[in-house]
Amino acid sequence: MKTKLFSLCFVIIMIFSLSLTGCGSNNTNNNAAPTDKPAANATDNAAAGNATTEPAPSGADISGKITFLTNRTDMIGKEYDEYLKRFNEKYPNIKVEFEASQTDYNQQAKVRMASGELPDVMFIPTIPNSDLPKYFASLDDLGLNDQITFKDFKSQDGKLYGITTGNSTSGIVYNKKAFADAGITEIPKTWDEFLAACEKLKAKGVVPLASNFKDKWPLNDWVYAVPRVIAGNPDFPNEKLTSDTPFTMDNGYGKSLSLLRELNEKGFLEKDINSTNWEQSKKDIASGKFAMYFLGNWVINQVIGAGTTADNVGFFPLPYDNSGTLTAPLSPDFFYAVSKDSKNVDAAKAFVKWMITDSGYEDFAGFISPLKGKESSLAQLKEFQSTGVVLQEGTVDNAKVTEISNKAQLDLPAVAQEFVLAKDPQSVFDKWNKSWAKAKKDLGY
């Protein structure tokens, strides 16, 4: 998804088993299951434009031990057990060792890459696509190229290196009983209506919106998804490349973060936003102590699992202005990848393909399927789509933008934290515009 690193993870070894993950925190892409064939054969590959001279081995023929670095520690000993049983029915000779990441997955993955100690299967961290061939094996031979969404996101020189675990849209996940008790009878379709609903909830002693501000990553949608939707431009994040002042109060960044700032100033977020707790917040949403999240649809099932019923959880688009037109982002989550140095590449690829086509993980995680045209079983997604919302697909991150961001040490969720708490939010933008412009100039862009 080195002995010091292992102190931050635990390893669960399951013989003749295997598991999966990917979740949560919508990644930093510009963004917010099932029919299986064991491994692609020549016919599959030809159909996908990737014919091979030899058929891939069948499930029973593939053997070896693989390691998968996962951030879904909550599934270990639970849902994973059922996955493992089904996986080993097809692949009885594959052993899987799970490394459970309990820290920042993106940073941990980068450390592993720098050390040359990659697990066999992992999620791709925020690196330029040009670096993909250095670390990962091509997945073109899985025969999925024509079936998956966001195929170009993790491709380089015409080769596929990563497949999304699932897709997300961002919206308001809400406790229906909390809404009803506060007298909210209709879903807000404008920003003013949304604020009015928050006021009613607050008056009932309910925290309107759980931000998990302290944890930083739950702010991802405010900096990666909403700005591009407000701008009406899926490529908005990449347009920083042509500007020395990408952060302004009147563009997507300024307008999005001003919404979050307004919610905090009106007392619609947690009372102390610097001492929030992610796991507890799911229980608080489930119980109705908190009324809403603004996150990806992946969190829906986690809220249900935290102590409520499916019919008490709803999902609607964030009305970011007063136009009455609803638009929401469609973004991929983490991308599966296979280490090119794996000693058991076939086994690792079989695992990745099974997770995408047969596991049913996307329904459990609350994702929109990575397979084109596959409908979700979640009632909440159906509710979301019934509003007439337009889904705006994201675009591939520009490698130069990523390079400049890294050099400038630009952490957009951290910028959001500064902006919301600053006495003068413009000063925050001024600081980061200066860092951006310097990094851009130093790199010759």
C-alpha positions as CSV (number, residue, x, y, z in Angstrom):
1,M,0.0,0.0,0.0
2,K,13.4,-2.2,7.6
3,T,12.5,-3.2,10.8
4,K,11.5,0.3,12.0
5,L,8.6,0.3,9.5
6,F,7.4,-3.0,10.8
7,S,6.9,-1.4,14.2
8,L,4.2,0.6,12.5
9,C,2.4,-2.3,10.8
10,F,1.4,-5.8,11.8
11,V,1.6,-8.8,9.7
12,I,-1.1,-11.3,9.4
13,I,-0.2,-14.5,7.7
14,M,-2.9,-16.7,6.2
15,I,-2.0,-19.9,4.5
16,F,-3.8,-20.6,1.3
17,S,-5.7,-17.3,1.8
18,L,-5.9,-13.8,0.7
19,S,-7.4,-10.5,1.1
20,L,-8.0,-7.1,-0.2
21,T,-8.5,-3.4,0.4
22,G,-8.4,0.1,-0.7
23,C,-10.3,2.8,0.8
24,G,-11.2,5.7,2.3
25,S,-9.6,8.6,2.0
26,N,-10.1,9.8,-1.5
27,N,-6.7,9.9,-2.9
28,T,-4.9,12.8,-4.5
29,N,-6.0,12.2,-8.0
30,N,-7.9,15.0,-9.7
31,N,-10.9,14.0,-8.7
32,A,-15.0,11.3,-4.8
33,A,-17.7,-6.8,-8.9
34,P,-18.1,-9.8,-10.4
35,T,-17.3,-12.4,-13.1
36,D,-14.0,-13.9,-13.0
37,K,-11.5,-15.6,-15.2
38,P,-8.5,-16.9,-13.3
39,A,-6.0,-15.1,-15.5
40,A,-6.2,-13.7,-19.0
41,N,-5.8,-16.2,-21.8
42,A,-4.8,-15.5,-25.3
43,T,-8.4,-14.9,-26.3
44,D,-8.9,-12.3,-23.5
45,N,-5.7,-10.5,-24.5
46,A,-6.5,-10.4,-28.2
47,A,-9.9,-8.9,-27.3
48,A,-8.1,-6.2,-25.3
49,G,-5.5,-5.6,-27.9
50,N,-2.9,-7.4,-26.0
51,A,-2.5,-10.8,-27.7
52,T,0.2,-13.1,-26.2
53,T,1.9,-16.2,-27.7
54,E,1.1,-18.4,-24.7
55,P,-2.1,-18.8,-22.7
56,A,-1.8,-17.6,-19.1
57,P,-1.8,-20.4,-16.5
58,S,-5.1,-21.5,-14.9
59,G,-5.9,-20.9,-11.3
60,A,-4.7,-24.3,-10.1
61,D,-1.4,-23.9,-12.0
62,I,-0.5,-20.6,-10.3
63,S,1.4,-20.9,-7.0
64,G,3.6,-18.9,-4.8
65,K,3.6,-16.6,-1.8
66,I,2.7,-13.0,-2.1
67,T,2.4,-10.0,0.2
68,F,-0.3,-7.3,0.0
69,L,0.1,-4.0,1.9
70,T,-3.4,-2.9,2.9
71,N,-4.9,0.0,4.8
72,R,-8.2,-1.8,5.6
73,T,-7.2,-3.1,9.0
74,D,-10.9,-3.1,9.9
75,M,-11.6,-6.0,7.6
76,I,-9.0,-8.4,8.9
77,G,-10.6,-11.3,10.7
78,K,-14.0,-10.4,9.3
79,E,-14.8,-9.7,5.6
80,Y,-11.4,-10.8,4.5
81,D,-11.9,-14.3,5.8
82,E,-14.9,-14.8,3.4
83,Y,-12.8,-13.3,0.6
84,L,-10.0,-15.7,1.3
85,K,-12.1,-18.7,1.3
86,R,-13.6,-17.9,-2.1
87,F,-10.2,-16.9,-3.6
88,N,-8.6,-20.1,-2.6
89,E,-11.4,-22.1,-4.3
90,K,-9.9,-20.8,-7.5
91,Y,-6.3,-20.4,-6.5
92,P,-5.5,-23.1,-3.9
93,N,-1.7,-22.8,-4.3
94,I,-1.3,-19.2,-3.6
95,K,-0.3,-18.1,-0.1
96,V,-0.9,-14.5,0.9
97,E,0.8,-12.5,3.7
98,F,-1.0,-9.3,4.6
99,E,0.8,-6.3,5.9
100,A,-1.6,-4.0,7.6
101,S,-0.7,-0.3,7.3
102,Q,-1.7,1.7,10.4
103,T,0.0,4.9,9.3
104,D,-0.1,7.3,6.3
105,Y,-0.3,4.8,3.5
106,N,1.0,7.2,0.8
107,Q,4.1,8.0,2.9
108,Q,4.7,4.4,3.9
109,A,4.5,3.3,0.3
110,K,7.0,5.9,-0.8
111,V,9.4,4.7,2.0
112,R,9.1,1.2,0.8
113,M,9.7,2.3,-2.8
114,A,12.8,4.2,-1.8
115,S,14.2,1.2,0.1
116,G,13.5,-1.2,-2.7
117,E,11.4,-3.4,-0.4
118,L,8.0,-3.4,-2.2
119,P,5.3,-5.8,-1.3
120,D,4.0,-7.9,-4.2
121,V,0.7,-6.1,-4.3
122,M,0.1,-2.5,-3.2
123,F,-1.6,0.8,-4.0
124,I,0.2,3.3,-6.1
125,P,1.3,6.4,-4.1
126,T,1.4,9.9,-5.5
127,I,4.3,9.6,-7.9
128,P,4.6,10.8,-11.5
129,N,3.3,8.3,-14.1
130,S,6.7,8.4,-15.7
131,D,8.0,6.5,-12.7
132,L,5.5,3.7,-12.9
133,P,7.6,1.4,-15.1
134,K,10.5,1.7,-12.6
135,Y,8.5,0.0,-9.9
136,F,5.5,-1.9,-11.3
137,A,4.7,-4.6,-13.7
138,S,2.3,-4.0,-16.7
139,L,-1.2,-5.3,-16.1
140,D,-2.2,-5.4,-19.8
141,D,-2.2,-9.2,-19.8
142,L,-5.1,-9.4,-17.4
143,G,-7.5,-8.8,-20.3
144,L,-9.4,-6.0,-18.5
145,N,-8.3,-3.0,-20.5
146,D,-11.6,-2.5,-22.3
147,Q,-13.6,-3.2,-19.2
148,I,-12.2,-0.8,-16.6
149,T,-12.8,2.9,-15.8
150,F,-10.0,5.4,-15.5
151,K,-7.6,3.2,-17.5
152,D,-5.4,6.1,-18.5
153,F,-4.8,7.3,-15.0
154,K,-2.0,4.9,-14.2
155,S,-0.7,4.2,-17.7
156,Q,2.6,5.2,-19.2
157,D,3.8,4.8,-22.8
158,G,0.7,2.9,-23.7
159,K,1.0,0.3,-20.9
160,L,-1.4,-0.1,-17.9
161,Y,0.3,-0.2,-14.5
162,G,-2.6,0.4,-12.1
163,I,-6.3,-0.5,-11.8
164,T,-8.6,1.4,-9.5
165,T,-10.1,-0.5,-6.6
166,G,-13.3,1.4,-7.1
167,N,-14.7,4.8,-7.9
168,S,-16.2,7.4,-5.7
169,T,-18.3,10.5,-5.9
170,S,-18.4,13.0,-3.1
171,G,-21.5,14.0,-1.3
172,I,-23.4,14.4,1.9
173,V,-23.8,11.2,3.9
174,Y,-26.5,11.8,6.4
175,N,-28.5,10.3,9.3
176,K,-32.1,10.3,8.2
177,K,-33.5,10.2,11.7
178,A,-31.4,13.2,12.7
179,F,-32.9,15.1,9.7
180,A,-36.4,14.1,10.5
181,D,-36.1,15.0,14.2
182,A,-34.8,18.5,13.2
183,G,-37.8,19.0,10.9
184,I,-35.8,18.8,7.7
185,T,-38.3,17.3,5.2
186,E,-36.5,17.9,1.9
187,I,-33.0,17.4,0.8
188,P,-31.2,20.8,0.4
189,K,-30.6,21.7,-3.3
190,T,-28.9,25.1,-2.7
191,W,-26.2,26.4,-0.4
192,D,-28.7,28.6,1.5
193,E,-31.0,25.6,2.0
194,F,-28.0,23.6,3.2
195,L,-27.1,26.3,5.7
196,A,-30.7,26.4,6.9
197,A,-30.7,22.7,7.5
198,C,-27.5,23.0,9.5
199,E,-29.1,25.6,11.6
200,K,-32.0,23.4,12.4
201,L,-29.7,20.5,13.3
202,K,-27.6,22.7,15.6
203,A,-30.7,24.0,17.3
204,K,-31.5,20.4,18.2
205,G,-28.1,19.9,19.8
206,V,-26.8,17.9,16.9
207,V,-23.4,18.6,15.3
208,P,-24.4,19.3,11.7
209,L,-21.2,18.2,9.9
210,A,-18.4,16.0,11.1
211,S,-15.2,17.3,9.4
212,N,-12.5,15.3,11.2
213,F,-10.5,18.4,10.6
214,K,-7.5,17.4,12.7
215,D,-6.9,14.2,10.7
216,K,-6.4,16.3,7.6
217,W,-7.1,13.6,5.0
218,P,-10.9,13.9,5.4
219,L,-10.5,17.4,4.0
220,N,-9.4,15.9,0.6
221,D,-12.7,16.5,-1.1
222,W,-12.6,20.2,-0.3
223,V,-9.3,20.6,-2.1
224,Y,-9.3,18.0,-4.8
225,A,-13.0,17.5,-5.8
226,V,-15.0,20.6,-5.0
227,P,-12.7,23.2,-6.7
228,R,-12.8,21.5,-10.0
229,V,-16.6,21.1,-9.8
230,I,-17.1,24.8,-8.9
231,A,-14.8,25.7,-11.7
232,G,-16.8,23.6,-14.1
233,N,-13.5,22.2,-15.4
234,P,-12.4,18.6,-14.6
235,D,-8.8,19.6,-15.5
236,F,-8.8,22.6,-13.1
237,P,-6.1,21.2,-10.8
238,N,-3.7,20.8,-13.7
239,E,-4.2,24.5,-14.7
240,K,-1.8,25.4,-11.9
241,L,0.9,24.7,-14.4
242,T,0.2,27.9,-16.3
243,S,-0.1,30.2,-13.3
244,D,2.2,31.6,-10.7
245,T,-0.8,32.4,-8.5
246,P,-3.0,29.3,-8.6
247,F,-4.7,30.1,-5.3
248,T,-7.2,33.0,-5.4
249,M,-10.3,33.8,-3.5
250,D,-12.4,33.9,-6.6
251,N,-11.4,30.6,-8.2
252,G,-12.2,27.0,-7.4
253,Y,-9.8,26.8,-4.5
254,G,-10.9,30.0,-2.8
255,K,-14.6,29.3,-3.3
256,S,-14.4,25.8,-2.0
257,L,-12.4,26.6,1.1
258,S,-14.6,29.6,1.8
259,L,-17.5,27.2,2.1
260,L,-15.7,25.1,4.7
261,R,-14.6,28.2,6.5
262,E,-18.2,29.5,6.7
263,L,-19.4,26.2,8.1
264,N,-16.8,26.5,10.9
265,E,-17.5,30.1,11.6
266,K,-21.2,29.4,12.0
267,G,-20.5,26.6,14.4
268,F,-21.7,23.8,12.1
269,L,-18.6,21.7,12.5
270,E,-17.3,19.9,15.7
271,K,-17.0,22.2,18.7
272,D,-13.2,21.6,18.8
273,I,-12.1,20.8,15.3
274,N,-8.5,20.3,16.5
275,S,-9.4,17.2,18.6
276,T,-11.5,15.1,16.3
277,N,-11.4,11.3,16.1
278,W,-12.2,9.4,12.8
279,E,-13.3,6.1,14.2
280,Q,-15.5,7.7,16.9
281,S,-17.1,10.0,14.3
282,K,-18.5,7.0,12.4
283,K,-20.3,5.9,15.6
284,D,-21.5,9.5,16.1
285,I,-23.0,9.7,12.6
286,A,-24.6,6.3,13.1
287,S,-26.1,7.3,16.4
288,G,-27.3,10.8,15.2
289,K,-25.0,12.7,17.5
290,F,-23.5,14.1,14.3
291,A,-25.8,14.5,11.3
292,M,-23.5,14.5,8.2
293,Y,-20.2,13.8,6.5
294,F,-19.0,15.4,3.3
295,L,-17.0,12.5,2.0
296,G,-16.9,9.9,-0.8
297,N,-19.6,7.3,-1.1
298,W,-17.1,4.7,0.2
299,V,-17.9,5.8,3.8
300,I,-21.6,4.8,3.6
301,N,-21.1,1.2,4.6
302,Q,-18.7,2.1,7.3
303,V,-21.3,4.3,8.9
304,I,-23.9,1.5,8.7
305,G,-21.3,-0.9,10.2
306,A,-20.7,1.6,13.0
307,G,-24.2,1.0,14.5
308,T,-27.2,1.9,12.4
309,T,-29.4,0.4,9.7
310,A,-29.0,0.9,6.0
311,D,-32.3,2.6,5.7
312,N,-31.2,5.3,8.2
313,V,-28.4,6.5,6.0
314,G,-28.9,8.7,3.0
315,F,-26.7,10.4,0.4
316,F,-27.1,13.6,-1.6
317,P,-24.9,15.9,-3.6
318,L,-23.4,18.9,-1.9
319,P,-25.2,22.1,-3.2
320,Y,-22.1,24.3,-3.3
321,D,-24.0,27.3,-4.7
322,N,-27.5,28.7,-5.1
323,S,-28.0,27.8,-8.8
324,G,-30.0,24.7,-8.1
325,T,-27.9,22.7,-10.5
326,L,-26.2,19.8,-8.9
327,T,-22.8,18.5,-10.0
328,A,-20.5,16.1,-8.3
329,P,-17.0,14.6,-9.0
330,L,-16.3,11.1,-10.1
331,S,-12.9,10.0,-9.0
332,P,-10.9,6.8,-8.7
333,D,-9.8,5.6,-5.3
334,F,-6.5,3.8,-4.7
335,F,-5.0,1.9,-7.7
336,Y,-3.8,-1.7,-7.4
337,A,-0.3,-2.4,-8.6
338,V,2.0,-5.4,-8.8
339,S,5.7,-5.0,-8.1
340,K,7.8,-5.7,-11.1
341,D,10.4,-7.3,-8.8
342,S,7.9,-9.7,-7.3
343,K,9.1,-13.3,-7.3
344,N,5.5,-14.4,-8.0
345,V,4.1,-12.0,-10.5
346,D,1.5,-14.4,-11.9
347,A,0.1,-15.0,-8.4
348,A,0.1,-11.2,-7.6
349,K,-1.8,-10.5,-10.9
350,A,-4.3,-13.3,-10.2
351,F,-5.0,-11.7,-6.9
352,V,-5.5,-8.2,-8.4
353,K,-7.8,-9.5,-11.1
354,W,-9.9,-11.5,-8.6
355,M,-10.3,-8.5,-6.3
356,I,-11.6,-6.5,-9.2
357,T,-13.9,-9.0,-10.9
358,D,-15.0,-11.5,-8.2
359,S,-14.5,-10.2,-4.7
360,G,-17.5,-7.8,-4.5
361,Y,-15.3,-5.5,-2.5
362,E,-16.6,-2.4,-4.2
363,D,-20.1,-3.1,-2.8
364,F,-18.8,-3.7,0.7
365,A,-16.6,-0.5,0.5
366,G,-19.4,1.6,-1.0
367,F,-17.6,2.2,-4.2
368,I,-18.9,2.5,-7.7
369,S,-17.5,-0.5,-9.6
370,P,-14.2,-0.1,-11.5
371,L,-15.9,-2.2,-14.2
372,K,-17.8,-0.2,-16.8
373,G,-21.6,-0.5,-16.7
374,K,-21.7,-2.5,-13.4
375,E,-24.5,-1.1,-11.3
376,S,-24.1,-0.6,-7.6
377,S,-26.3,-2.5,-5.1
378,L,-26.3,0.5,-2.7
379,A,-29.7,2.2,-2.3
380,Q,-27.8,5.4,-1.2
381,L,-26.1,5.7,-4.6
382,K,-29.5,5.3,-6.3
383,E,-30.8,8.1,-4.1
384,F,-27.9,10.2,-5.0
385,Q,-28.4,9.7,-8.7
386,S,-32.1,10.3,-8.5
387,T,-31.4,14.0,-7.8
388,G,-30.4,14.5,-11.4
389,V,-26.8,15.2,-10.4
390,V,-24.2,15.4,-13.2
391,L,-21.0,13.4,-12.5
392,Q,-17.9,15.1,-13.6
393,E,-15.0,12.7,-14.3
394,G,-11.6,13.7,-13.3
395,T,-8.5,13.9,-15.5
396,V,-5.0,12.4,-15.1
397,D,-2.7,14.3,-12.9
398,N,-0.1,16.3,-14.8
399,A,3.4,15.0,-14.0
400,K,4.8,18.5,-14.0
401,V,2.1,19.7,-11.6
402,T,3.0,16.8,-9.2
403,E,6.7,17.6,-9.5
404,I,6.1,21.3,-8.7
405,S,3.8,20.4,-5.8
406,N,6.4,18.1,-4.3
407,K,9.2,20.6,-4.6
408,A,7.0,23.4,-3.1
409,Q,6.0,20.9,-0.3
410,L,2.4,21.7,-1.2
411,D,0.0,19.7,0.9
412,L,-3.5,20.9,-0.1
413,P,-5.4,19.4,2.9
414,A,-2.9,21.2,5.2
415,V,-3.5,24.4,3.2
416,A,-7.2,23.9,3.9
417,Q,-6.5,23.7,7.6
418,E,-4.5,26.9,7.5
419,F,-7.2,28.7,5.4
420,V,-10.1,27.8,7.7
421,L,-8.3,28.9,10.9
422,A,-6.4,31.9,9.7
423,K,-7.4,35.4,10.6
424,D,-6.6,36.5,7.1
425,P,-7.2,33.6,4.6
426,Q,-5.7,35.6,1.8
427,S,-2.3,35.5,3.6
428,V,-2.4,31.7,3.4
429,F,-2.9,31.8,-0.3
430,D,-0.2,34.5,-0.7
431,K,2.3,32.2,1.1
432,W,1.6,29.2,-1.0
433,N,1.4,31.1,-4.2
434,K,4.9,32.3,-3.4
435,S,6.1,28.7,-2.7
436,W,4.5,27.5,-5.9
437,A,5.9,30.2,-8.1
438,K,9.4,29.6,-6.8
439,A,9.3,25.8,-7.2
440,K,7.9,26.3,-10.7
441,K,10.7,28.7,-11.6
442,D,13.4,26.5,-10.1
443,L,12.2,23.6,-12.2
444,G,12.2,25.6,-15.3
445,Y,8.4,25.5,-15.9
